[in-house]
């Protein structure tokens, strides 16, 4: 109910503003964003989509008069999944390039380092790709805003999805670092709470960016689960699925991938992506059927000759969060923006629908979509169908949980 009220209020503001001509941009006066994503290697597509989305958002915002009459600019650096490089880049962005905002990164591990830079430099870091819930949980500080649904929300939503299914025997295969372990822990805890009759039959954590999953595939076959929760993502998910296909694993076990709705998984697999796999996507370009989403997909496709991945959708939305936050505060000053957003929830429109930023933990409030994979000849790859929307009220951290995690 709170979300609907704020959405309605902001929608009226947007409609009122639409009839006004854009103001002239102030000469020599800019708002700078320093963006850091992985843009090369097996996970590089995430950063490429992020960079392209920023370019599109910057041009649109400037064509509409900028932000408070100021021109928006963005500078990019490929983090190469290297923590030291990301930290050095963030420090350079602040100290030398004089950016007003930091944005990124792709990896939650790197984000844990960047959040310390943001706190030290008193510069707002907008998270549009890294999804560990710790950043808005026990590691929270006011200079971080997360504009995408985090790992906790996706894990809980997956549990709600599967709790309504008849399956009872579960196991996990996920990457052996913080995100993989946390994803499984949060899914398992919520699933057991909803369905005390389920049985956990195993858990596997191969190293991140593994090249050979043969041993793990056999262990899954031996354990004979009915469902496998798999937070493998990007190239890891592609490699695992390709190696598992000849074994018939996906005919014997139902897989649930909280990150495999990404085009970075679906496009490389093409026709080989198994049908009927449950996948989540923070944003998928076919949904929702709204003017903003259709316009975003059309503009992105025409400019970059590609469909926008969820990292594009989320990063584009992050840029528009900056616009909404600065316009509410009337300044780029970090302290003023923090106060303005914490005063009352901030809602802004995005291709995936309206998002709400709540002040208690600077975490976005939004539903999570799940679908089942099905090959689509028109696109040449599988797309999620039969979407189910798990409501934000079911999956977000409650005030009591927030208080407990910060003790």
DOMARLO-745021 format. One record per residue (C-alpha): residue number from 1; x, y, z; residue in three letters. Coordinates in Angstrom, 2 decimals. Layout:
# DOMARLO-745021
(pt NUM, (X, Y, Z), ALA);
...
//
This chain:
# DOMARLO-745021
(pt 1, (0.00, 0.00, 0.00), UNK);
(pt 2, (2.83, 2.39, 0.83), UNK);
(pt 3, (4.49, 1.65, -2.50), UNK);
(pt 4, (1.31, 2.26, -4.45), UNK);
(pt 5, (0.75, 5.59, -2.74), UNK);
(pt 6, (4.24, 6.85, -3.58), UNK);
(pt 7, (4.06, 5.55, -7.12), UNK);
(pt 8, (0.80, 7.40, -7.68), UNK);
(pt 9, (2.21, 10.64, -6.28), UNK);
(pt 10, (5.38, 10.52, -8.35), UNK);
(pt 11, (3.50, 9.50, -11.47), UNK);
(pt 12, (1.50, 12.72, -11.20), UNK);
(pt 13, (4.72, 14.70, -10.88), UNK);
(pt 14, (6.21, 13.03, -13.96), UNK);
(pt 15, (3.10, 13.74, -16.02), UNK);
(pt 16, (3.09, 17.38, -14.95), UNK);
(pt 17, (6.76, 17.78, -15.87), UNK);
(pt 18, (6.25, 16.23, -19.30), UNK);
(pt 19, (4.50, 19.31, -20.67), UNK);
(pt 20, (7.42, 21.63, -19.93), UNK);
(pt 21, (10.17, 22.37, -22.44), UNK);
(pt 22, (13.62, 21.17, -21.28), UNK);
(pt 23, (15.79, 23.96, -19.85), UNK);
(pt 24, (19.05, 24.92, -21.51), UNK);
(pt 25, (22.08, 23.12, -20.11), UNK);
(pt 26, (24.38, 25.25, -18.00), UNK);
(pt 27, (27.64, 25.86, -19.84), UNK);
(pt 28, (30.61, 24.12, -18.23), UNK);
(pt 29, (28.52, 22.81, -15.35), UNK);
(pt 30, (28.38, 19.01, -15.17), UNK);
(pt 31, (27.35, 16.11, -12.97), UNK);
(pt 32, (29.83, 13.25, -13.25), UNK);
(pt 33, (29.34, 9.53, -12.68), UNK);
(pt 34, (32.31, 7.16, -12.38), UNK);
(pt 35, (31.27, 3.66, -13.51), UNK);
(pt 36, (33.19, 0.46, -12.79), UNK);
(pt 37, (32.12, -2.91, -14.25), UNK);
(pt 38, (33.79, -6.05, -15.58), UNK);
(pt 39, (33.84, -5.54, -19.36), UNK);
(pt 40, (36.28, -8.18, -20.62), UNK);
(pt 41, (36.72, -11.92, -20.26), UNK);
(pt 42, (34.00, -14.56, -19.75), UNK);
(pt 43, (31.85, -12.23, -17.61), UNK);
(pt 44, (32.53, -9.13, -19.71), UNK);
(pt 45, (29.08, -8.91, -21.26), UNK);
(pt 46, (27.67, -7.69, -17.96), UNK);
(pt 47, (29.85, -4.60, -18.04), UNK);
(pt 48, (29.36, -4.03, -21.76), UNK);
(pt 49, (25.61, -3.92, -21.27), UNK);
(pt 50, (26.08, -1.66, -18.25), UNK);
(pt 51, (28.27, 0.79, -20.15), UNK);
(pt 52, (25.89, 0.88, -23.11), UNK);
(pt 53, (22.92, 1.54, -20.85), UNK);
(pt 54, (24.74, 4.44, -19.22), UNK);
(pt 55, (25.52, 5.95, -22.61), UNK);
(pt 56, (21.87, 5.73, -23.60), UNK);
(pt 57, (20.65, 7.21, -20.30), UNK);
(pt 58, (23.19, 10.05, -20.40), UNK);
(pt 59, (22.15, 11.07, -23.89), UNK);
(pt 60, (18.44, 10.89, -23.08), UNK);
(pt 61, (18.81, 12.89, -19.88), UNK);
(pt 62, (20.93, 15.56, -21.55), UNK);
(pt 63, (18.51, 15.82, -24.46), UNK);
(pt 64, (15.78, 16.41, -21.90), UNK);
(pt 65, (17.65, 19.28, -20.25), UNK);
(pt 66, (20.08, 17.42, -18.01), UNK);
(pt 67, (19.68, 17.34, -14.24), UNK);
(pt 68, (18.82, 20.68, -12.64), UNK);
(pt 69, (20.03, 22.23, -15.89), UNK);
(pt 70, (23.44, 20.57, -15.58), UNK);
(pt 71, (24.96, 18.28, -18.17), UNK);
(pt 72, (25.38, 14.64, -17.15), UNK);
(pt 73, (28.68, 12.90, -17.92), UNK);
(pt 74, (29.99, 9.40, -17.27), UNK);
(pt 75, (33.47, 7.90, -17.24), UNK);
(pt 76, (34.05, 4.15, -17.47), UNK);
(pt 77, (36.72, 1.71, -16.37), UNK);
(pt 78, (36.83, -2.07, -16.81), UNK);
(pt 79, (37.55, -3.56, -13.37), UNK);
(pt 80, (38.74, -6.85, -14.95), UNK);
(pt 81, (37.30, -8.50, -11.81), UNK);
(pt 82, (40.33, -7.17, -9.90), UNK);
(pt 83, (39.63, -5.71, -6.47), UNK);
(pt 84, (42.80, -3.60, -6.31), UNK);
(pt 85, (42.11, -2.07, -9.71), UNK);
(pt 86, (38.54, -1.24, -8.74), UNK);
(pt 87, (39.63, 0.44, -5.51), UNK);
(pt 88, (42.35, 2.46, -7.28), UNK);
(pt 89, (39.87, 3.47, -9.95), UNK);
(pt 90, (37.29, 4.63, -7.42), UNK);
(pt 91, (39.88, 6.69, -5.57), UNK);
(pt 92, (41.03, 8.27, -8.85), UNK);
(pt 93, (37.44, 8.99, -9.84), UNK);
(pt 94, (36.89, 10.91, -6.61), UNK);
(pt 95, (40.28, 12.57, -6.11), UNK);
(pt 96, (41.23, 13.43, -9.70), UNK);
(pt 97, (38.16, 13.20, -11.90), UNK);
(pt 98, (35.97, 14.83, -9.24), UNK);
(pt 99, (32.97, 12.61, -9.90), UNK);
(pt 100, (29.75, 13.26, -8.02), UNK);
(pt 101, (28.70, 9.59, -7.92), UNK);
(pt 102, (30.31, 6.17, -8.10), UNK);
(pt 103, (28.47, 3.32, -9.87), UNK);
(pt 104, (29.06, -0.43, -10.04), UNK);
(pt 105, (30.62, -2.95, -9.78), UNK);
(pt 106, (29.52, -6.31, -11.23), UNK);
(pt 107, (31.07, -8.50, -8.54), UNK);
(pt 108, (29.75, -8.45, -4.98), UNK);
(pt 109, (33.24, -9.26, -3.72), UNK);
(pt 110, (34.60, -6.10, -5.32), UNK);
(pt 111, (31.58, -4.15, -4.10), UNK);
(pt 112, (32.53, -4.98, -0.52), UNK);
(pt 113, (35.83, -3.17, -1.09), UNK);
(pt 114, (34.29, -0.24, -2.98), UNK);
(pt 115, (31.76, 0.39, -0.25), UNK);
(pt 116, (34.65, 1.24, 2.08), UNK);
(pt 117, (35.99, 3.75, -0.45), UNK);
(pt 118, (32.55, 5.36, -0.69), UNK);
(pt 119, (32.34, 5.68, 3.09), UNK);
(pt 120, (35.86, 7.08, 3.41), UNK);
(pt 121, (35.40, 9.58, 0.59), UNK);
(pt 122, (31.78, 10.41, 1.57), UNK);
(pt 123, (30.72, 9.80, -2.01), UNK);
(pt 124, (27.52, 7.97, -2.96), UNK);
(pt 125, (27.99, 4.53, -4.54), UNK);
(pt 126, (25.00, 3.37, -6.61), UNK);
(pt 127, (24.89, -0.42, -6.87), UNK);
(pt 128, (23.30, -1.59, -10.12), UNK);
(pt 129, (24.90, -5.02, -10.59), UNK);
(pt 130, (26.50, -6.34, -7.37), UNK);
(pt 131, (23.71, -8.01, -5.40), UNK);
(pt 132, (24.99, -9.22, -2.04), UNK);
(pt 133, (22.45, -8.28, 0.64), UNK);
(pt 134, (25.25, -7.50, 3.11), UNK);
(pt 135, (25.75, -4.12, 1.45), UNK);
(pt 136, (22.34, -3.00, 2.70), UNK);
(pt 137, (22.44, -5.29, 5.74), UNK);
(pt 138, (25.25, -5.70, 8.25), UNK);
(pt 139, (27.72, -3.72, 6.08), UNK);
(pt 140, (25.29, -0.87, 5.45), UNK);
(pt 141, (26.34, 2.75, 5.59), UNK);
(pt 142, (24.44, 5.77, 4.23), UNK);
(pt 143, (26.68, 6.36, 1.19), UNK);
(pt 144, (25.44, 3.18, -0.56), UNK);
(pt 145, (22.18, 2.85, -2.50), UNK);
(pt 146, (21.16, -0.44, -4.13), UNK);
(pt 147, (18.82, 0.05, -7.10), UNK);
(pt 148, (18.42, -3.66, -7.95), UNK);
(pt 149, (16.76, -6.51, -6.08), UNK);
(pt 150, (19.50, -8.20, -4.06), UNK);
(pt 151, (20.48, -11.82, -3.50), UNK);
(pt 152, (18.30, -12.13, -0.41), UNK);
(pt 153, (15.23, -11.02, -2.33), UNK);
(pt 154, (15.97, -13.47, -5.14), UNK);
(pt 155, (16.65, -16.35, -2.78), UNK);
(pt 156, (13.47, -15.74, -0.82), UNK);
(pt 157, (11.43, -15.32, -3.98), UNK);
(pt 158, (12.78, -18.64, -5.27), UNK);
(pt 159, (11.73, -20.29, -2.02), UNK);
(pt 160, (8.20, -18.91, -2.33), UNK);
(pt 161, (8.07, -20.12, -5.93), UNK);
(pt 162, (9.19, -23.66, -5.10), UNK);
(pt 163, (7.23, -23.99, -1.86), UNK);
(pt 164, (4.10, -24.28, -3.97), UNK);
(pt 165, (5.56, -27.16, -6.01), UNK);
(pt 166, (5.35, -30.86, -5.05), UNK);
(pt 167, (9.14, -31.41, -4.82), UNK);
(pt 168, (10.71, -32.49, -1.52), UNK);
(pt 169, (14.39, -33.37, -2.11), UNK);
(pt 170, (16.70, -30.36, -2.67), UNK);
(pt 171, (20.40, -29.67, -3.10), UNK);
(pt 172, (22.60, -26.81, -4.32), UNK);
(pt 173, (25.47, -26.15, -6.69), UNK);
(pt 174, (26.84, -22.63, -6.53), UNK);
(pt 175, (30.10, -20.68, -6.81), UNK);
(pt 176, (32.46, -20.98, -3.85), UNK);
(pt 177, (32.45, -17.40, -2.61), UNK);
(pt 178, (30.18, -15.19, -0.54), UNK);
(pt 179, (27.35, -14.84, -3.03), UNK);
(pt 180, (27.02, -18.57, -3.75), UNK);
(pt 181, (26.96, -19.58, -0.08), UNK);
(pt 182, (24.63, -16.75, 0.95), UNK);
(pt 183, (22.20, -17.46, -1.89), UNK);
(pt 184, (21.84, -21.11, -0.84), UNK);
(pt 185, (21.60, -20.29, 2.87), UNK);
(pt 186, (18.81, -17.75, 2.37), UNK);
(pt 187, (16.89, -19.96, -0.09), UNK);
(pt 188, (17.18, -22.97, 2.20), UNK);
(pt 189, (16.10, -21.09, 5.34), UNK);
(pt 190, (13.00, -19.62, 3.72), UNK);
(pt 191, (12.08, -22.87, 1.94), UNK);
(pt 192, (12.30, -24.92, 5.16), UNK);
(pt 193, (10.21, -22.30, 6.98), UNK);
(pt 194, (7.55, -22.52, 4.29), UNK);
(pt 195, (7.82, -26.28, 3.75), UNK);
(pt 196, (9.14, -28.13, 6.83), UNK);
(pt 197, (8.69, -31.43, 4.99), UNK);
(pt 198, (11.53, -30.82, 2.48), UNK);
(pt 199, (14.82, -32.73, 2.70), UNK);
(pt 200, (18.25, -31.26, 1.92), UNK);
(pt 201, (20.36, -33.97, 0.24), UNK);
(pt 202, (23.60, -32.10, -0.50), UNK);
(pt 203, (25.43, -28.92, -1.39), UNK);
(pt 204, (28.31, -28.35, -3.81), UNK);
(pt 205, (30.51, -25.27, -4.20), UNK);
(pt 206, (32.98, -25.49, -7.12), UNK);
(pt 207, (35.46, -22.66, -7.43), UNK);
(pt 208, (34.37, -19.50, -9.25), UNK);
(pt 209, (35.12, -19.66, -13.01), UNK);
(pt 210, (35.56, -23.44, -12.97), UNK);
(pt 211, (36.29, -25.09, -16.30), UNK);
(pt 212, (35.34, -28.68, -15.45), UNK);
(pt 213, (32.10, -29.56, -13.65), UNK);
(pt 214, (32.20, -33.30, -14.43), UNK);
(pt 215, (32.80, -34.33, -10.82), UNK);
(pt 216, (29.98, -32.15, -9.53), UNK);
(pt 217, (27.50, -33.29, -12.17), UNK);
(pt 218, (28.09, -36.89, -11.16), UNK);
(pt 219, (27.61, -36.02, -7.48), UNK);
(pt 220, (24.24, -34.48, -8.30), UNK);
(pt 221, (23.22, -37.59, -10.23), UNK);
(pt 222, (24.31, -39.79, -7.32), UNK);
(pt 223, (22.40, -37.72, -4.74), UNK);
(pt 224, (19.20, -37.94, -6.81), UNK);
(pt 225, (17.59, -34.65, -5.75), UNK);
(pt 226, (14.28, -33.58, -7.24), UNK);
(pt 227, (15.38, -29.93, -7.37), UNK);
(pt 228, (18.76, -28.18, -7.56), UNK);
(pt 229, (19.10, -24.54, -6.54), UNK);
(pt 230, (21.96, -23.11, -8.62), UNK);
(pt 231, (23.26, -19.56, -8.19), UNK);
(pt 232, (25.88, -20.18, -10.91), UNK);
(pt 233, (25.83, -17.17, -13.22), UNK);
(pt 234, (27.29, -15.90, -16.49), UNK);
(pt 235, (30.01, -18.06, -17.99), UNK);
(pt 236, (29.88, -20.47, -15.05), UNK);
(pt 237, (26.23, -21.26, -15.74), UNK);
(pt 238, (26.91, -21.68, -19.46), UNK);
(pt 239, (29.83, -24.05, -18.88), UNK);
(pt 240, (27.93, -26.11, -16.32), UNK);
(pt 241, (24.82, -26.47, -18.49), UNK);
(pt 242, (26.82, -27.44, -21.59), UNK);
(pt 243, (28.74, -30.10, -19.67), UNK);
(pt 244, (25.60, -31.46, -17.97), UNK);
(pt 245, (23.51, -31.78, -21.14), UNK);
(pt 246, (25.02, -35.08, -22.38), UNK);
(pt 247, (24.28, -36.73, -19.03), UNK);
(pt 248, (20.53, -36.11, -19.26), UNK);
(pt 249, (20.68, -34.27, -15.93), UNK);
(pt 250, (18.00, -31.75, -16.85), UNK);
(pt 251, (15.58, -34.53, -17.76), UNK);
(pt 252, (15.99, -36.04, -14.29), UNK);
(pt 253, (16.22, -32.97, -12.05), UNK);
(pt 254, (14.37, -29.65, -11.97), UNK);
(pt 255, (16.87, -26.78, -11.89), UNK);
(pt 256, (16.25, -23.35, -10.39), UNK);
(pt 257, (18.73, -20.63, -11.46), UNK);
(pt 258, (18.31, -17.21, -9.80), UNK);
(pt 259, (20.66, -15.61, -12.37), UNK);
(pt 260, (20.21, -17.63, -15.57), UNK);
(pt 261, (17.53, -15.34, -16.98), UNK);
(pt 262, (20.45, -13.17, -18.15), UNK);
(pt 263, (21.12, -12.92, -21.86), UNK);
(pt 264, (24.74, -13.70, -20.94), UNK);
(pt 265, (23.47, -17.24, -20.31), UNK);
(pt 266, (20.55, -17.61, -22.72), UNK);
(pt 267, (22.19, -16.24, -25.88), UNK);
(pt 268, (25.42, -18.35, -25.81), UNK);
(pt 269, (23.38, -21.50, -25.14), UNK);
(pt 270, (20.89, -20.83, -27.95), UNK);
(pt 271, (18.91, -23.98, -28.75), UNK);
(pt 272, (20.90, -25.96, -26.18), UNK);
(pt 273, (19.28, -24.26, -23.19), UNK);
(pt 274, (17.07, -26.94, -21.57), UNK);
(pt 275, (13.36, -26.17, -21.57), UNK);
(pt 276, (11.38, -25.91, -18.35), UNK);
(pt 277, (14.25, -24.61, -16.23), UNK);
(pt 278, (13.14, -22.04, -13.67), UNK);
(pt 279, (15.09, -18.81, -14.10), UNK);
(pt 280, (14.86, -15.43, -12.50), UNK);
(pt 281, (15.68, -12.12, -14.07), UNK);
(pt 282, (15.86, -8.74, -12.42), UNK);
(pt 283, (14.72, -7.41, -15.77), UNK);
(pt 284, (13.84, -9.15, -19.02), UNK);
(pt 285, (13.31, -7.15, -22.16), UNK);
(pt 286, (9.96, -8.76, -23.00), UNK);
(pt 287, (8.34, -7.60, -19.75), UNK);
(pt 288, (6.48, -5.46, -18.86), UNK);
(pt 289, (4.39, -4.37, -21.84), UNK);
(pt 290, (4.73, -0.67, -21.05), UNK);
(pt 291, (5.53, 2.40, -23.13), UNK);
(pt 292, (8.77, 3.01, -21.23), UNK);
(pt 293, (9.99, -0.54, -21.66), UNK);
(pt 294, (9.09, -0.68, -25.35), UNK);
(pt 295, (10.85, 2.65, -25.96), UNK);
(pt 296, (13.92, 1.53, -24.00), UNK);
(pt 297, (14.23, -1.76, -25.87), UNK);
(pt 298, (13.70, -0.04, -29.23), UNK);
(pt 299, (16.30, 2.66, -28.54), UNK);
(pt 300, (18.82, 0.16, -27.16), UNK);
(pt 301, (18.33, -2.23, -30.06), UNK);
(pt 302, (18.67, 0.49, -32.69), UNK);
(pt 303, (21.81, 1.95, -31.13), UNK);
(pt 304, (23.69, -1.15, -30.02), UNK);
(pt 305, (22.23, -3.84, -32.33), UNK);
(pt 306, (21.47, -5.99, -29.30), UNK);
(pt 307, (18.70, -6.70, -26.84), UNK);
(pt 308, (19.24, -5.15, -23.39), UNK);
(pt 309, (20.33, -7.65, -20.77), UNK);
(pt 310, (19.13, -7.27, -17.20), UNK);
(pt 311, (22.40, -5.55, -16.37), UNK);
(pt 312, (21.53, -2.96, -19.01), UNK);
(pt 313, (18.05, -2.52, -17.59), UNK);
(pt 314, (19.31, -2.22, -14.02), UNK);
(pt 315, (22.17, 0.17, -14.84), UNK);
(pt 316, (19.88, 2.35, -16.95), UNK);
(pt 317, (17.50, 2.45, -13.98), UNK);
(pt 318, (20.40, 3.39, -11.70), UNK);
(pt 319, (21.18, 6.43, -13.82), UNK);
(pt 320, (17.57, 7.57, -13.56), UNK);
(pt 321, (17.72, 7.04, -9.79), UNK);
(pt 322, (20.56, 9.55, -9.68), UNK);
(pt 323, (18.44, 12.00, -11.65), UNK);
(pt 324, (15.44, 11.52, -9.34), UNK);
(pt 325, (17.54, 11.77, -6.17), UNK);
(pt 326, (19.40, 14.93, -7.26), UNK);
(pt 327, (16.19, 16.59, -8.35), UNK);
(pt 328, (14.51, 15.81, -5.03), UNK);
(pt 329, (17.49, 17.13, -3.04), UNK);
(pt 330, (18.07, 20.10, -5.37), UNK);
(pt 331, (21.81, 19.43, -5.25), UNK);
(pt 332, (24.50, 16.82, -5.87), UNK);
(pt 333, (25.71, 17.10, -2.28), UNK);
(pt 334, (25.83, 13.57, -0.87), UNK);
(pt 335, (24.62, 14.50, 2.62), UNK);
(pt 336, (21.64, 16.41, 1.24), UNK);
(pt 337, (20.69, 13.53, -1.07), UNK);
(pt 338, (20.87, 11.02, 1.78), UNK);
(pt 339, (18.59, 13.19, 3.92), UNK);
(pt 340, (16.17, 13.76, 1.05), UNK);
(pt 341, (15.81, 10.04, 0.28), UNK);
(pt 342, (15.64, 8.99, 3.93), UNK);
(pt 343, (12.93, 11.56, 4.60), UNK);
(pt 344, (10.41, 9.53, 2.60), UNK);
(pt 345, (10.58, 6.71, 0.01), UNK);
(pt 346, (11.68, 7.83, -3.45), UNK);
(pt 347, (9.85, 6.31, -6.43), UNK);
(pt 348, (11.02, 6.55, -10.02), UNK);
(pt 349, (9.92, 4.95, -13.29), UNK);
(pt 350, (12.14, 2.39, -15.04), UNK);
(pt 351, (11.78, -0.05, -17.95), UNK);
(pt 352, (10.92, -2.85, -15.53), UNK);
(pt 353, (8.27, -0.74, -13.79), UNK);
(pt 354, (8.26, 1.63, -10.85), UNK);
(pt 355, (11.00, 1.19, -8.26), UNK);
(pt 356, (10.88, 2.52, -4.71), UNK);
(pt 357, (14.00, 3.37, -2.72), UNK);
(pt 358, (13.34, 3.10, 0.99), UNK);
(pt 359, (15.26, 5.16, 3.49), UNK);
(pt 360, (15.82, 2.59, 6.23), UNK);
(pt 361, (18.47, 0.60, 4.36), UNK);
(pt 362, (18.81, 2.32, 0.95), UNK);
(pt 363, (17.45, -0.85, -0.65), UNK);
(pt 364, (15.04, -0.96, -3.57), UNK);
(pt 365, (11.53, -2.27, -3.02), UNK);
(pt 366, (10.29, -4.29, -6.00), UNK);
(pt 367, (8.80, -7.62, -7.03), UNK);
(pt 368, (10.93, -10.46, -8.44), UNK);
(pt 369, (9.99, -12.25, -11.66), UNK);
(pt 370, (10.46, -15.97, -12.33), UNK);
(pt 371, (9.79, -17.83, -15.56), UNK);
(pt 372, (10.45, -21.13, -17.31), UNK);
(pt 373, (12.83, -21.40, -20.24), UNK);
(pt 374, (11.44, -22.10, -23.72), UNK);
(pt 375, (13.25, -21.77, -27.04), UNK);
(pt 376, (11.98, -18.89, -29.18), UNK);
(pt 377, (12.77, -19.19, -32.89), UNK);
(pt 378, (12.18, -15.48, -33.50), UNK);
(pt 379, (15.00, -14.56, -31.11), UNK);
(pt 380, (17.18, -17.61, -31.67), UNK);
(pt 381, (17.52, -18.34, -27.94), UNK);
(pt 382, (15.34, -19.31, -24.98), UNK);
(pt 383, (13.29, -16.72, -23.20), UNK);
(pt 384, (11.44, -17.04, -19.90), UNK);
(pt 385, (7.71, -17.69, -20.24), UNK);
(pt 386, (4.88, -18.18, -17.75), UNK);
(pt 387, (6.16, -15.35, -15.58), UNK);
(pt 388, (5.32, -15.43, -11.87), UNK);
(pt 389, (5.80, -12.26, -9.85), UNK);
(pt 390, (6.80, -12.75, -6.21), UNK);
(pt 391, (5.67, -9.69, -4.29), UNK);
(pt 392, (8.11, -7.29, -2.63), UNK);
(pt 393, (6.31, -7.48, 0.71), UNK);
(pt 394, (7.15, -11.19, 0.96), UNK);
(pt 395, (10.85, -11.00, 0.22), UNK);
(pt 396, (12.28, -7.76, 1.62), UNK);
(pt 397, (14.05, -7.47, 4.94), UNK);
(pt 398, (11.59, -6.53, 7.67), UNK);
(pt 399, (12.27, -3.72, 10.14), UNK);
(pt 400, (12.87, -6.32, 12.87), UNK);
(pt 401, (15.33, -8.21, 10.65), UNK);
(pt 402, (17.08, -4.97, 9.80), UNK);
(pt 403, (17.47, -4.08, 13.45), UNK);
(pt 404, (18.78, -7.56, 14.26), UNK);
(pt 405, (21.36, -7.69, 11.45), UNK);
(pt 406, (22.87, -4.38, 12.59), UNK);
(pt 407, (23.31, -5.26, 16.26), UNK);
//
